[in-house]
Structure formats: C-alpha cells, structure tokens
C-alpha cells in the first residue's frame, strides 16, 4: 500500500509554472486595462466591473513575453473573440496561409431587376 508523501516533483514544477504565468498575466493585464477602454477589439462588446473577468488581453504577435509598457502588442478581446483569434492562428500555423487560394467573385446580383419589380 502506498502512502501519499506530498506533491511529486512534477506537481511542484507545474505549480511553479502556473504561479509564474499568473503573476506575469496580472502585470500586463492590469496595465492593459488601464490603457484601453473596456471594449472587445473585435465584436465591440462593452464590459463593466461585473463582467470584466470575461475580457482578456491578447498578444498580437502571440508572444506572451513581449509586453511593452506602451501596450503596442496588446489588444483587449472578449473570451469568444480571443478563442477565435487563437484558433485562426493555429490554423495558419498548421495549414499555412489561405490567402493564396483565389476564390471566384460572386456574380449573382439578387437586386438586378429590383427597379422593374417595384414598378409592378
């Protein structure tokens, strides 16, 4: 029978990493919330003290250690837009740029004969 002798070495390393991450995030998050209005940079949803925990700081270059004090690498995004941004970035890394594939321009115009229909 095994006796629990406290946290393992792995548990200690993970706890230290999580603590470091939380302290780092607190620093730039507090700065970003002072610099920018509490509005999502994508969907323009507004935030108050009540729901501020749903507003995140996104690093534009995806480098969480690049935290200039002027906030030039940050933008405030709601949880949903932040997840979407990271999903898009992961797809870019995995599959490459999608701008190289040329899409045909839509030619159908649903309002082409609107004037004649209005006369009827």
C-alpha positions in Angstrom: 0.0 0.0 0.0 1.4 3.4 -1.0 1.4 6.3 1.4 1.0 9.8 0.0 4.2 11.6 0.7 3.1 15.0 -0.6 3.3 16.5 -4.1 5.5 14.9 -6.7 8.3 16.7 -8.4 6.1 17.1 -11.5 3.3 18.7 -9.4 5.8 21.2 -7.9 7.1 22.1 -11.3 3.6 22.6 -12.7 2.5 24.6 -9.7 5.6 26.9 -10.1 4.9 27.3 -13.8 1.2 28.2 -13.1 2.2 30.6 -10.4 4.7 32.3 -12.7 2.1 32.6 -15.5 -0.5 34.0 -13.2 1.9 36.7 -11.8 3.1 37.6 -15.3 -0.5 37.9 -16.6 -1.6 40.0 -13.7 1.1 42.6 -14.5 0.3 43.1 -18.2 -3.5 42.6 -17.7 -3.6 45.4 -15.1 -1.6 47.7 -17.4 -3.8 46.9 -20.4 -7.0 47.5 -18.5 -5.6 51.0 -17.5 -4.5 51.8 -21.1 -7.5 50.7 -23.1 -11.3 51.1 -22.8 -13.1 48.0 -21.6 -14.4 47.1 -25.0 -13.6 44.0 -27.1 -11.4 45.0 -30.0 -13.4 42.7 -32.4 -17.0 42.5 -31.5 -17.1 45.8 -29.6 -18.9 44.3 -26.6 -18.6 46.6 -23.6 -17.5 45.5 -20.2 -18.1 46.7 -16.6 -16.6 45.6 -13.3 -19.3 43.0 -13.1 -18.2 41.1 -16.2 -14.6 42.2 -16.5 -13.3 38.7 -16.0 -14.6 37.9 -19.5 -12.3 40.4 -21.1 -8.8 39.1 -21.9 -5.5 40.5 -23.1 -4.5 39.2 -26.5 -0.8 39.4 -27.6 -0.9 40.5 -31.3 2.4 38.7 -32.1 1.3 35.7 -29.9 4.5 36.1 -27.8 3.3 36.3 -24.1 6.8 37.5 -23.1 6.6 40.6 -25.4 4.9 43.1 -23.1 6.0 46.7 -24.0 4.7 49.2 -21.4 3.0 51.2 -24.2 0.7 48.3 -24.8 1.5 48.1 -28.5 1.5 44.3 -28.5 -1.8 44.0 -26.7 -5.5 44.2 -27.6 -8.5 43.5 -25.3 -10.7 40.8 -26.6 -13.7 39.0 -25.1 -13.3 35.3 -24.3 -15.0 34.3 -27.5 -13.1 36.5 -29.9 -9.8 35.6 -28.1 -10.5 31.9 -28.6 -11.4 32.6 -32.3 -8.2 34.5 -32.8 -6.1 31.7 -31.4 -8.0 29.1 -33.5 -7.3 31.1 -36.6 -3.6 31.4 -35.7 -3.3 27.7 -35.0 -4.9 27.0 -38.4 -2.4 29.4 -40.1 0.5 27.6 -38.4 -0.9 24.1 -39.3 -2.2 24.7 -42.8 -0.4 27.9 -44.0 -1.9 31.0 -45.5 -5.3 30.7 -47.0 -5.0 33.9 -49.0 -3.1 32.1 -51.7 -6.2 30.3 -52.9 -8.1 32.5 -55.2 -11.8 32.5 -54.8 -14.2 33.3 -57.6 -16.0 36.6 -57.1 -19.8 36.2 -56.7 -21.6 37.4 -59.9 -25.2 36.8 -58.8 -27.0 40.1 -58.1 -30.3 39.5 -56.3 -31.4 43.1 -56.9 -30.6 43.3 -60.6 -34.2 43.6 -61.6 -35.5 45.4 -58.5 -36.5 48.5 -60.3 -38.7 46.6 -62.8 -40.2 44.6 -59.9 -41.0 47.8 -58.0 -43.0 49.1 -60.9 -45.3 46.1 -60.8 
